[in-house]
Amino acid sequence: MSNSSELKVGDRAPAIRSGSFDLSKMRGKRVVLFFFPKSDTPGCTKEACGFRDAAKKFTKANAEIVGISPEKADPQQKFAAKYSLPFTFAPDPDHAIAEAYGVWKEKSMYGRKYMGVERSTFLIDSKGVLRHEWRKVKVKDHAEAVLAAVKAL
């Protein structure tokens, strides 16, 4: 794959090694990667708590949830502790993972342009193949939609 923007359903998921997390060690399980802009902000908190509230159902469906943001590990760990988030977080301060998945995008707020994470989720099957993607995620009912896709695999 020559360009990260070419990532599409059916492709092998790009490798991820970040902190103690290594995607290749999750073979045999379904993996839900959710990319979020920043820990402990309203939309990101609502999204993460949606996954938290459905975590047991994901586990029952042999799926692991992994949250990825362009932060170092410390803010992610504080976020996880504050909201009792029972899943893995992968820090991505150099945004290499976000770039590999094509979610590092130009954004605009109040007329100011900047680079950041486009809220996105990817479902990877037990063999490491991308099976579903949600881009420009709207948080409401998102965890339930992802869970339905996991169960359909």
TIPA-571443 format. One line per field, with one value per atom (N, C-alpha, C, O): residue in one letter; x, y, z. Coordinates in pm, whole numbers, padded with zeros to 5 digits, m for minus. Each point is the difference from the previous one (the first is absolute). Layout:
<recs>
aa <- A	...
east <- X	...
north <- Y	...
up <- Z	...
</recs>
This chain:
<recs>
aa <- M	M	M	M	S	S	S	S	N	N	N	N	S	S	S	S	S	S	S	S	E	E	E	E	L	L	L	L	K	K	K	K	V	V	V	V	G	G	G	G	D	D	D	D	R	R	R	R	A	A	A	A	P	P	P	P	A	A	A	A	I	I	I	I	R	R	R	R	S	S	S	S	G	G	G	G	S	S	S	S	F	F	F	F	D	D	D	D	L	L	L	L	S	S	S	S	K	K	K	K	M	M	M	M	R	R	R	R	G	G	G	G	K	K	K	K	R	R	R	R	V	V	V	V	V	V	V	V	L	L	L	L	F	F	F	F	F	F	F	F	F	F	F	F	P	P	P	P	K	K	K	K	S	S	S	S	D	D	D	D	T	T	T	T	P	P	P	P	G	G	G	G	C	C	C	C	T	T	T	T	K	K	K	K	E	E	E	E	A	A	A	A	C	C	C	C	G	G	G	G	F	F	F	F	R	R	R	R	D	D	D	D	A	A	A	A	A	A	A	A	K	K	K	K	K	K	K	K	F	F	F	F	T	T	T	T	K	K	K	K	A	A	A	A	N	N	N	N	A	A	A	A	E	E	E	E	I	I	I	I	V	V	V	V	G	G	G	G	I	I	I	I	S	S	S	S	P	P	P	P	E	E	E	E	K	K	K	K	A	A	A	A	D	D	D	D	P	P	P	P	Q	Q	Q	Q	Q	Q	Q	Q	K	K	K	K	F	F	F	F	A	A	A	A	A	A	A	A	K	K	K	K	Y	Y	Y	Y	S	S	S	S	L	L	L	L	P	P	P	P	F	F	F	F	T	T	T	T	F	F	F	F	A	A	A	A	P	P	P	P	D	D	D	D	P	P	P	P	D	D	D	D	H	H	H	H	A	A	A	A	I	I	I	I	A	A	A	A	E	E	E	E	A	A	A	A	Y	Y	Y	Y	G	G	G	G	V	V	V	V	W	W	W	W	K	K	K	K	E	E	E	E	K	K	K	K	S	S	S	S	M	M	M	M	Y	Y	Y	Y	G	G	G	G	R	R	R	R	K	K	K	K	Y	Y	Y	Y	M	M	M	M	G	G	G	G	V	V	V	V	E	E	E	E	R	R	R	R	S	S	S	S	T	T	T	T	F	F	F	F	L	L	L	L	I	I	I	I	D	D	D	D	S	S	S	S	K	K	K	K	G	G	G	G	V	V	V	V	L	L	L	L	R	R	R	R	H	H	H	H	E	E	E	E	W	W	W	W	R	R	R	R	K	K	K	K	V	V	V	V	K	K	K	K	V	V	V	V	K	K	K	K	D	D	D	D	H	H	H	H	A	A	A	A	E	E	E	E	A	A	A	A	V	V	V	V	L	L	L	L	A	A	A	A	A	A	A	A	V	V	V	V	K	K	K	K	A	A	A	A	L	L	L	L
east <- 00086	m00086	00089	00077	m00086	00091	m00047	00083	m00211	m00052	m00107	m00091	00101	m00093	m00144	m00093	00071	m00137	m00065	m00122	00200	m00054	m00057	m00059	00075	m00049	m00149	m00078	00039	m00141	m00038	00087	m00215	m00050	00055	m00001	00050	00060	00152	00064	m00006	00146	00046	m00077	00203	00062	00014	00043	m00079	00008	00147	00083	m00051	00138	00045	m00079	00204	00057	m00006	00013	m00032	00003	00083	m00026	00126	00077	00011	00059	m00117	00001	m00003	m00093	00194	00005	00004	00081	m00167	m00006	m00094	m00014	m00051	m00097	00067	00079	m00113	00048	m00119	m00045	m00004	m00117	00021	m00095	00215	00025	m00024	m00025	00032	m00024	m00149	m00038	m00046	m00145	m00057	m00122	00208	m00051	m00088	00028	m00133	m00093	m00118	m00099	00109	m00111	m00039	00079	m00201	m00043	00047	m00001	00042	00051	m00076	m00015	m00033	m00066	00099	00033	00015	00087	m00084	m00060	00053	m00071	00099	00065	m00057	00088	m00082	m00108	00161	m00070	00098	00119	m00167	00090	00072	00121	m00192	00064	m00075	m00122	00198	m00058	m00074	00038	m00146	m00075	m00059	m00009	m00031	m00077	m00142	m00017	m00084	m00138	m00030	m00051	00081	m00033	00081	m00053	00180	00087	m00041	00005	m00046	m00045	m00128	m00014	m00079	m00126	00025	m00060	00150	00031	00065	m00042	00144	00071	m00094	00007	m00095	m00094	m00103	m00047	00012	m00086	00065	m00065	00193	00073	00014	m00011	00035	00010	m00130	00002	m00114	m00129	m00033	m00078	00137	m00024	00119	00001	00098	00126	m00022	00064	m00153	m00023	m00059	00031	m00114	m00058	00108	m00001	00095	00111	00088	00040	m00012	00081	m00068	00065	m00194	m00078	00007	m00008	00021	00009	00146	00029	00062	00142	00063	00076	m00109	00055	00070	m00047	00159	00077	m00021	m00006	m00006	m00016	00132	00060	m00016	00123	m00026	m00044	00070	m00015	00134	00102	m00101	00124	m00022	m00095	00184	m00005	00143	00095	m00080	00134	00062	00063	m00081	00051	00104	00012	00062	00089	m00084	m00120	00182	m00072	m00065	m00109	00173	m00050	m00142	m00083	00050	m00140	m00099	m00112	00154	m00088	m00026	m00112	00217	m00015	m00089	m00082	00096	m00086	m00145	m00091	00070	m00133	m00062	m00115	00191	m00049	m00038	m00103	00187	m00028	m00123	m00085	00075	m00110	m00137	m00096	00089	m00129	m00010	m00091	00183	00000	m00010	m00086	00173	00000	00083	00121	m00186	00066	00074	00016	00029	00066	00138	00040	00030	00136	00001	m00087	00187	00024	00139	00092	m00079	00129	00034	m00069	00175	00040	00057	00069	m00097	00046	00046	m00048	00143	00039	00065	m00004	00064	00058	m00099	00035	m00157	m00113	00034	m00063	00160	00036	m00112	m00026	m00040	m00110	m00117	m00058	00025	m00110	00028	m00092	00216	00035	m00013	m00048	00091	m00008	m00146	m00028	m00063	m00142	m00075	m00122	00194	m00062	m00095	m00095	00117	m00090	00065	m00062	00187	00067	m00036	00052	m00140	m00061	00010	00020	m00033	m00012	m00141	m00098	00090	m00128	m00010	00098	m00216	m00021	m00093	m00103	00142	m00086	00012	00110	m00222	m00004	00090	00067	m00065	00078	00148	00074	m00030	00141	00018	m00072	00169	00028	00114	00096	m00108	00103	m00011	m00100	00203	m00001	m00045	00039	m00120	m00048	m00066	m00010	m00034	m00064	m00146	m00075	00036	m00141	m00058	00045	m00144	m00059	m00041	m00087	00150	m00021	00014	00069	m00134	00008	00021	m00056	00138	00031	m00022	00035	m00095	m00020	00093	m00007	00094	00097	m00039	m00029	00029	m00039	00113	00109	m00135	00096	00126	00099	m00101	00118	00077	00099	m00143	00071	m00043	00075	m00196	m00051	m00107	m00087	00095	m00098	m00135	m00011	m00091	m00132	m00107	m00101	00123	m00100	00070	00094	m00143	00054	m00113	m00097	00111	m00093	00087	00089	m00114	00077	m00093	m00122	00180	m00079	m00113	m00117	00153	m00095	m00085	00050	m00177	m00093	m00015	m00029	00049	00014	m00128	00006	m00122	m00125	m00022	00001	m00022	m00027	00115	m00020	00138	00112	00045	00021	m00006	00046	m00096	00044	m00172	m00099	00015	m00013	00039	00019	00125	00000	00107	00124	m00022	00045	m00114	m00028	m00081	00027	m00124	m00079	00091	m00017	00111	00093	00093	00031	00013	00084	m00076	00053	m00177	m00081	m00029	m00021	00018	m00030	00122	m00015	00133	00121	00000	00094
north <- m00117	00117	00122	00021	00060	00111	00126	00084	m00067	00123	m00033	m00078	00137	m00032	00032	m00063	00161	00035	m00111	00002	m00097	m00112	m00111	m00094	00102	m00104	m00019	00096	m00221	m00028	m00136	m00081	00058	m00127	m00112	00009	m00115	m00113	00002	m00101	00218	00011	m00059	m00007	m00035	m00038	00128	00103	m00111	00117	00038	m00088	00216	00043	m00039	00005	m00042	m00038	00117	00116	m00148	00101	m00052	m00108	00184	m00025	00135	00094	m00086	00126	m00030	m00064	00110	m00032	m00150	m00067	00013	m00145	m00068	m00122	00199	m00057	m00043	00074	m00195	m00054	m00070	m00105	00163	m00055	m00146	m00079	00042	m00137	m00104	m00116	00156	m00093	m00026	m00080	00148	m00016	m00095	m00016	m00046	m00096	m00103	m00041	00000	m00094	00070	m00064	00195	00079	00107	00039	00005	00117	00123	00001	00101	00120	00121	00020	00061	00127	00110	00020	00052	00115	00125	00026	00051	00127	00114	00011	00074	00116	00119	00028	00040	00116	00116	m00024	00148	00115	00027	00024	m00029	00042	m00055	00006	m00061	m00053	00107	00117	m00162	00082	00127	00103	m00112	00107	m00055	m00122	00206	m00049	m00114	m00104	00122	m00104	m00127	m00111	00127	m00116	m00078	m00122	00195	m00066	m00078	m00115	00177	m00069	m00126	m00104	00115	m00115	m00111	m00116	00150	m00100	m00066	m00121	00200	m00056	m00091	m00096	00125	m00090	m00137	m00103	00104	m00126	m00068	m00122	00202	m00057	m00070	m00112	00177	m00056	m00129	m00082	00063	m00122	m00097	m00101	00131	m00077	m00150	m00082	00046	m00143	m00070	m00117	00187	m00059	m00018	m00099	00194	m00014	m00119	m00079	00065	m00111	m00133	m00095	00089	m00122	m00036	m00117	00219	m00021	m00018	00010	m00036	m00022	00121	m00014	00133	00123	00082	00010	00047	00090	00142	00023	00071	00142	00071	m00020	00103	00076	00145	00028	00063	00143	00061	m00027	00108	00062	00149	00044	00035	00144	00052	m00070	00192	00054	00058	00106	m00175	00045	m00099	m00111	00152	m00093	m00088	00023	m00121	m00097	00063	m00041	00140	00054	00055	m00038	00125	00048	m00114	00002	m00099	m00114	m00081	m00043	00021	m00077	00073	m00063	00195	00078	m00006	m00012	00021	m00009	m00136	m00007	m00100	m00136	m00015	m00059	00112	m00012	00081	m00047	00170	00090	m00059	00016	m00084	m00050	m00153	m00057	m00009	m00148	m00066	m00086	00126	m00054	m00128	00004	m00119	m00130	m00054	m00121	00208	m00050	00062	00087	m00133	00043	00135	00029	00051	00124	m00006	m00055	00111	00005	00146	00066	m00015	00138	00014	m00090	00203	00024	00146	00071	m00027	00142	00045	00119	m00211	00040	m00022	00016	m00054	m00027	m00096	00005	m00093	m00099	m00102	m00042	00001	m00096	00066	m00058	00180	00073	00017	m00011	00038	00015	m00133	m00004	m00106	m00132	m00038	m00071	00117	m00032	00111	m00009	00111	00107	00088	00053	m00035	00083	00129	00076	m00050	00126	00098	m00010	00104	00086	00147	00038	00044	00143	00026	m00048	00123	00033	00151	00071	m00023	00143	00030	m00064	00162	00043	00151	00054	00013	00146	00065	00100	m00159	00056	m00033	00038	m00109	m00037	m00143	m00091	00070	m00134	m00061	00068	m00197	m00072	m00149	m00044	m00032	m00144	m00070	00038	m00141	m00076	m00129	m00031	m00044	m00129	00020	00071	m00135	m00008	m00120	m00113	00136	m00108	m00115	00016	m00131	m00115	m00129	m00005	m00100	m00132	m00105	00009	m00107	m00109	m00133	m00016	m00079	m00135	m00093	m00010	m00057	m00092	m00141	m00025	m00068	m00137	m00076	00054	m00179	m00081	m00034	m00047	00071	m00027	00127	m00005	00119	00126	00076	00084	m00113	00066	00103	m00028	00147	00105	m00042	m00024	00016	m00046	00109	m00014	00120	00106	00128	m00004	00118	00129	00099	m00001	00086	00111	00124	00012	00080	00125	00116	m00009	00117	00116	m00046	00034	m00110	m00063	00103	00101	m00129	00071	m00090	m00119	00174	m00079	m00074	m00114	00178	m00059	m00137	m00012	m00090	m00138	m00066	m00105	00165	m00055	m00136	m00093	00080	m00127	m00114	m00112	00140	m00104	m00041	m00118	00214	m00032	m00085	m00095	00128	m00077	m00141	m00098	00086	m00130	m00088	m00119	00177	m00076	m00052	m00114	00195	m00045	m00111	m00094	00106	m00105	m00133	m00104	00109	m00121	m00060	m00121	00204	m00047	m00066	m00065	00082	m00059	m00151	m00066
up <- 00000	00000	00000	00094	m00196	m00015	00070	00038	m00020	00057	00103	m00028	00147	00108	m00037	00052	m00141	m00036	m00083	m00021	m00024	m00077	00088	m00053	00186	00090	m00022	00002	m00022	m00022	00056	00031	m00016	00049	m00088	m00122	00188	m00070	00004	m00027	00061	00013	00133	00096	m00092	00126	00083	m00051	00178	00088	00021	00026	m00037	00027	00141	00095	m00082	00130	00097	m00039	00166	00105	00115	00054	m00018	00124	00069	m00053	00173	00072	00149	00049	00023	00143	00015	m00064	00147	00020	m00099	00002	m00088	m00094	m00131	m00058	00014	m00128	m00066	00046	m00154	m00069	m00042	00005	m00045	m00048	00110	m00031	00157	00110	00022	00086	m00162	00014	m00105	m00009	m00071	m00099	00071	00113	m00180	00060	00065	00035	m00019	00055	m00101	m00086	00098	m00077	00076	00123	m00194	00064	m00051	m00121	00214	m00031	00035	00117	m00218	00022	m00011	m00105	00212	m00014	00020	00104	m00206	00001	00050	m00052	00152	00054	00015	00023	m00034	00002	00132	m00001	00116	00125	00120	00007	00087	00123	00079	00002	00064	00095	m00062	00066	m00191	m00063	m00020	00000	m00017	00000	m00098	00042	m00170	m00098	00023	m00012	00044	00020	00125	00002	00101	00122	m00027	00044	m00115	m00030	m00083	00024	m00123	m00084	00082	m00008	00087	00080	00101	00022	00040	00096	m00068	00061	m00185	m00075	m00019	00016	m00051	m00012	00137	00010	00093	00136	00038	00052	m00078	00040	m00074	00049	m00166	m00079	00006	m00070	00153	00001	00022	m00065	00157	00026	m00122	m00026	m00049	m00122	m00107	m00073	00065	m00094	00039	m00086	00215	00048	m00031	m00045	00068	m00028	m00149	m00037	m00049	m00146	m00045	m00120	00215	m00029	m00069	m00096	00147	m00057	00107	00114	m00150	00086	m00051	m00121	00212	m00034	00030	00106	m00200	00018	m00038	m00112	00204	m00027	m00038	00065	m00169	m00048	m00017	m00066	00128	m00016	m00015	00036	m00089	m00022	00127	m00004	00113	00129	00050	m00052	00154	00069	00092	00016	00044	00083	00124	00038	00025	00126	m00008	00083	m00180	m00006	m00027	00050	m00130	m00028	00127	00025	00054	00125	00099	00067	m00057	00089	m00046	00081	m00211	m00061	00033	00044	m00064	00027	00148	00032	00056	00144	00040	00076	m00128	00037	m00038	00075	m00190	m00049	00005	m00059	00129	00012	m00136	m00023	m00068	m00136	m00002	00023	m00049	00019	m00122	m00014	m00073	m00120	m00017	00077	m00176	m00027	m00070	m00082	00114	m00073	m00061	00060	m00178	m00069	m00026	m00078	00141	m00027	m00141	m00050	m00013	m00137	m00016	m00087	00173	m00003	m00130	m00033	m00042	m00129	m00115	m00117	00151	m00091	m00114	m00106	00127	m00103	m00020	m00113	00222	m00012	m00073	m00091	00131	m00065	m00149	m00081	00046	m00142	m00073	m00114	00178	m00064	m00029	m00097	00182	m00018	m00075	m00019	m00023	m00080	00075	m00058	00189	00080	00050	00075	m00114	00035	m00110	m00112	00142	m00102	00036	00116	m00220	00025	00052	m00057	00164	00062	00007	m00022	00053	00009	00118	00017	00063	00110	00013	00012	m00014	00010	m00105	00028	m00148	m00109	00003	m00091	00195	00011	m00049	00042	m00131	m00050	00081	00035	m00008	00075	m00034	m00056	00091	m00024	00128	00111	m00127	00116	m00042	m00119	00217	m00024	m00038	00067	m00177	m00039	00074	m00020	00104	00079	m00092	m00086	00105	m00089	00079	00102	m00149	00062	m00108	m00109	00142	m00093	00070	00117	m00189	00051	m00077	m00123	00197	m00059	00042	00117	m00213	00033	00067	00020	00015	00076	m00079	00057	m00188	m00083	m00033	m00074	00128	m00022	m00123	m00051	00001	m00120	00039	00083	m00142	00025	m00060	m00120	00206	m00045	m00003	m00069	00142	00001	00045	00079	m00130	00043	00014	m00076	00174	00023	00004	00084	m00174	m00003	00033	m00019	00070	00044	00092	m00021	00121	00092	00073	00051	m00047	00088	00123	m00014	00130	00122	00041	00046	m00064	00045	m00065	m00122	00205	m00042	m00077	m00062	00064	m00076	00054	m00078	00210	00057	m00037	m00027	00026	m00035	m00147	m00032	m00056	m00142	m00019	m00079	00151	m00011	00054	m00060	00173	00058	m00097	m00013	m00054	m00098	m00112	m00045	00000	m00104	00050	m00073	00197	00060	00002	m00039	00085	00009	m00136	m00012	m00092	m00137	m00066	m00103	00160	m00059	00012	m00044
</recs>
